[in-house]
Amino acid sequence: MDEEFQSETNTMAGSGTPVRQFSIMLPNRVGALASLVKLLRASSIEVIGLSVQDSRDATVARLILTDTDEAEAIFCEKGIPHTICELVVLALKEAGPGLLQCLDILMTAETNVDFAYAMLPGPEGQALLAMHVEDYDFATSVLNRSGLKLMYEEDLIR
């Protein structure tokens, strides 16, 4: 591939490590999530995005953390089953209009959002939206071309 074209493509598509999310199955017990957060904080890892789906027997906690590599090492060392997936994270200037703009762009591009949730405010106080989409590369390309600000792991480490 021509180097100039590749450089232009990289600039247009943005750059950085995709934001990775952990999904962890927790027992449905009082304090289970707090214990997990304490374990992470003992290694200076903070939760910056959280979604919890509860059922009678178990809870699925989706977490975006400040240090994904260290967290994965901890989970492996402690035998905590987990999965990791890549998320599109947008910094929105205005939560309401920004959300609709994002959803309209993805609808026009005919790409689906599997799930989404708001994150804790970003480093500059902006609203952040985390989304799992059917095709990460396609969605990030479309959203970048539309002028929306995508966030990457490097942007979220505090």
Beta strands, then each sheet from edge to edge (+ up, - down):
strand 1: 19-27
strand 2: 47-54
strand 3: 58-65
strand 4: 82-92
strand 5: 113-118
strand 6: 127-133
strand 7: 149-151
sheet 1: 2+ 3- 1+ 4- 6+ 5-
sheet 2: 2+ 3- 1+ 4- 7+
end
